[in-house]
Amino acid sequence: MFVIKADGKREIFRPQKIISSLARIGVDESTARSFAEDIKGVHIRELRSDDIFRRITELLYQYNPVFAGKYNLRRAIMQMGPTGYPFEKYIAALLGSYGYQTKTNQMVWGACVQYEIDVVVERDGETYVVECKYHNTPGARCDLKVALYVWARFLDIKEKWERGPGNRQEFYNGWLVTNTRCTSEAIRFAECKGMKLTSWGYPQHESLEKLIEQKALYPMNVFPFLNNGWLYARLAEHGLYLLRDIVSYTTIDLAKKTGAQQKDISLLQKYARGLCGNNE
């Protein structure tokens, strides 16, 4: 059996990849193996990776909906769009949970031109210019051109305040945050320049998914079987981007805020409690 990946490439189906991905989110080995066998038992020559994902999600939902939410994390972020605006707000909320003071969509002068900065964050006296690069295409990569672009913006802004007077705020560094993986060249450049970089899978202990999982900072749309784009948009209008934020509200209050039915809100809150627990 072959798997057709999102980028069109074909590879031999390897059950261990499913087992490993499920083990990473906490599914026990015997259950993970049974799910892999379910896929392996489909007697056709080729399967698309999307078909495998949907089937595993269905099985996880039947097994425990919380694991379905964890498994869907990467795709949920990719489905925040179509623009990068919700992703920027989500990143601001995520970094805020790590003690950063955050401001979005700030206009900042460089030595040459003025820039609209996605997020400006400050902690421990250090202020960062954060550029959020959002991709909604599976298989996309954040490449060297993006890293060069973010670094050039930061240097222009840095030059402005070094000349003084100008910007009131001194910026410590540039910071690139993306929901996809970065190319090896982009990572090499960031490491060489000392530019802060947060992507899927990098850096090892502070990658985007690690930052999310460590404090259960899951996005509002993480449960694919509750994929109500209208409801998530209404929650975002009230500044609710993190799933855990809805737990502190009453069902009635959220229903009034969003205009959604109480049963839909109640179900979302139930799964939010299961996934986010008491993480702080």
Residue pairs with C-beta under 8 A, 6 or more apart in sequence:
1 12
1 13
1 40
1 42
1 44
1 45
1 46
1 47
2 10
2 11
2 12
2 13
2 45
2 46
2 47
3 10
3 11
3 12
3 13
3 46
3 47
3 48
3 49
3 52
4 10
4 46
4 47
4 48
4 49
5 11
5 49
5 139
6 49
6 50
6 137
6 138
6 139
7 138
7 139
10 46
13 39
13 40
13 47
15 33
15 36
15 37
15 39
15 40
16 36
18 32
18 35
18 36
18 39
18 52
18 56
19 29
19 32
19 33
19 36
21 71
22 31
22 32
22 35
22 56
22 60
22 67
22 71
23 29
23 32
25 67
25 70
25 71
26 67
26 70
27 35
27 60
27 63
27 67
31 63
35 56
35 59
35 60
38 55
38 59
39 47
39 52
39 55
39 56
49 138
53 75
56 71
57 68
57 71
57 72
57 224
57 225
60 67
60 68
60 71
61 68
61 225
65 223
65 225
65 271
65 274
66 271
66 274
66 275
68 223
68 224
68 225
69 218
69 222
69 223
69 271
69 275
70 213
70 222
70 275
72 222
72 223
72 224
73 209
73 212
73 213
73 218
73 219
73 222
74 179
74 200
74 209
75 138
75 224
76 218
76 219
76 221
76 222
76 224
77 87
77 90
77 179
77 219
78 135
78 136
78 137
78 138
78 179
79 136
79 221
79 227
80 86
80 87
80 90
80 134
80 136
80 219
80 221
81 87
81 134
81 136
82 136
83 134
84 118
84 132
84 133
84 134
86 236
86 241
87 132
87 134
87 179
88 104
88 105
88 118
88 119
88 132
88 134
89 104
89 236
89 241
90 219
90 241
90 242
91 118
91 119
91 130
91 132
91 177
92 102
92 103
92 104
92 119
92 121
93 102
93 217
93 241
93 242
93 245
94 211
94 212
94 217
94 242
95 102
95 119
95 121
95 130
96 102
97 215
97 217
97 242
98 123
98 211
98 215
99 123
100 121
100 122
100 123
101 121
101 122
101 123
102 119
102 120
102 121
103 119
103 120
103 121
104 118
104 119
104 120
105 116
105 117
105 118
106 116
106 117
106 119
106 120
107 114
107 115
107 116
107 117
108 114
108 115
108 117
108 120
108 129
108 157
108 167
108 169
108 171
109 115
109 157
109 160
109 166
109 167
110 153
110 156
110 157
110 159
110 160
111 156
111 157
111 159
111 160
111 163
112 156
113 156
115 153
115 156
115 157
117 129
117 130
117 131
118 130
118 131
118 132
119 130
119 132
119 177
120 127
120 128
120 129
120 130
120 169
121 127
121 128
121 130
121 175
122 128
126 172
126 173
127 169
127 170
127 171
127 172
128 171
128 172
128 173
128 174
128 175
128 196
129 153
129 154
129 157
129 171
129 173
129 174
129 175
130 175
130 176
130 177
131 149
131 150
131 153
131 174
131 175
131 176
131 177
132 177
132 178
133 142
133 146
133 176
133 177
133 178
133 179
133 180
134 178
134 179
135 142
135 178
135 179
135 180
140 180
141 180
141 181
141 182
141 183
142 176
142 178
142 180
142 181
142 182
142 183
142 186
142 199
143 182
143 183
143 185
143 186
144 183
144 185
144 186
144 189
146 176
146 178
146 186
147 176
147 182
147 185
147 186
147 189
147 190
147 195
147 197
148 189
150 174
150 175
150 176
150 195
151 174
151 189
151 193
151 195
153 174
154 171
154 173
154 174
154 195
155 174
157 167
157 171
158 171
160 166
160 167
161 167
161 169
161 170
161 171
173 194
173 195
173 196
174 195
174 196
175 195
175 196
175 197
175 198
176 190
176 195
176 196
176 197
176 198
176 199
177 198
177 199
177 208
178 198
178 199
178 200
178 208
179 199
179 200
179 208
180 199
180 200
181 199
181 200
181 201
181 202
182 190
182 197
182 199
182 202
186 197
187 197
187 202
189 195
190 196
190 197
191 197
197 203
198 206
198 207
198 208
198 211
199 207
199 208
200 207
200 208
200 209
201 207
201 209
204 210
211 217
212 218
215 279
215 280
216 243
216 244
216 275
216 276
216 277
216 279
217 242
217 244
218 242
218 243
218 244
218 275
218 276
219 241
219 242
219 243
220 232
220 235
220 236
220 240
220 241
220 242
220 243
220 246
221 227
221 229
221 232
222 243
222 275
223 268
223 271
226 264
226 267
226 268
226 271
228 260
228 264
231 258
231 260
231 264
231 268
234 257
234 258
234 259
234 260
235 241
235 246
235 254
235 257
235 258
238 257
238 258
240 246
243 272
243 275
243 276
244 272
244 276
244 279
246 254
246 265
246 268
246 269
246 272
247 269
247 272
247 273
247 276
249 257
249 269
251 262
251 265
251 266
251 269
252 262
254 260
254 265
254 269
255 261
255 262
255 265
258 265
